[in-house]
Amino acid sequence: MPPFTSPDVQRSTRQSTTPQFLPVGGSFDNFAAVLSDGAFVQALGVSLAVTLATVGICLIVAFLGALAISRFRFRGRKSFILALLLIQMLPAEGMFNAQYKMMSSVNMLNSVLGLTVLYAAAVVPFTIWMLRGFVAGVPVELEEAAMVDGLSRTKAFLRITFPLLAPGLVASGVYAFLQAWNEFTVALVVMTEDQAKTLPLWLRSFIQASATRETDWGMVMAASTLVAIPVIIFFLLVQSRMSSGLVGGAVKG
């Protein structure tokens, strides 16, 4: 069958009233049709840029925040920790109007930077809370012993403590990645132009049925598979550290 046969023809030739235990006569036509869509490639680029930027910002900011509240005692420390939890209780839908007006006032609607700022603001509080458990689980005596041996506080932290925090950084990075990659509602509010769509927004265009034809579920499933592939690749890259990182922060040394 030609790769770009109309959806009606494909549907009429592939549907059957007799169910089959194993699928036969499979085809990659739907994958080819999705990949040939220029909007998919554009949405993929937007999602990758936003997600990678969000993960980078969250890990840097959350790591410094978790280090501050775990290693130092300062005025307002407990209030800051409590504020991190309270922020997570705020419903995202209640902030849509304010977020839209804020992005519009600084001309950051339909921009990768604007969406990254909103994603990072939403993910950083919980990421700080996650990393706090990992930092607190590394005894400060390890750094003090290294300082006795002649290392400065900065070098002692980078050489001794930081490598032990790798599982926590991986677990936090996985959380930030999934939140940014799969997010839909915030992007729907601030990314209103077609060229600024993320992959979840682009995928919605396949699911919505038009007035002239039914939804092409073959292309929907192919598109959903392609959207999931970057997540699978990311998990394969970090799986060696992720399993220990998911539970390591729950144990305080």
C-alpha positions, 0 to 999 in steps of 0.5 A: 500500500502506498505510504500516503494513502488517504485515511478513508482508504486505509480504514476501509482496507484494515478494519474487520468485523472478525477479531484476530489474536495476533495482528498481521499485515502491519505497516509503517505508513502512519509513522512515515506520515507523521514524520513527514509532517513539518509541524511534528519536527517543529514541535519536537524542537520546541519540546526538546529546547524547553525540556532540556532548559527546564531540567538544567535550570531546575538542577542548578537552582534546586541543588543550591537551594537544597545545599543551603537549607541542609548545610546552613542554619539561617533566619527564616530557614523553617519558614522557607522549607514550609513555603516549599510545601505550600507552593505545591498545594497551589492549583495550577489552574488558578494561576493561568490568568496571572501567568498569561498576563505576566508573559504578555507584559514582557512579550514572552508569549509563544517563546521557548524562554517564557515557557521555560520560566513557567516550567522551572518555577513550577518544578523547582520547589519540589525538586529542592525538597527532593534534593534536600533529603539527599544532601542531608543524607551525606554526613557533613563529617566527610567534608570536615575530614577532607578539610582536615587533610588540607582541602578547602571547603569548596574542594572538599564538597566537590570531591567528596560530597558532590559525587555521592549526590549523583543519584539524587540529581538523576532522580530530580532530573527525571522528575523535572524532565517528565514534568516539562515533557508531558505538560499540557495546560500551561503550554496551551495557555501561553503557546497560542501560535502554531509554530510555538506548539509543544508535542502534547499540543501538536498531538492534540490536533490528531485526536480532535475530530473535524467536521469532515472526517473521523479521527485517524487513530492509526496516526494518533497511535504512531504519533504517541509512540514517537512522543514517548521515544525521547522519554524512553531514551532518557530513561535508558541513559540514567537507569543505572543511577535512577533506581538508587536515587529514587529511594536514597533520599528517604534515608538520612545518614 
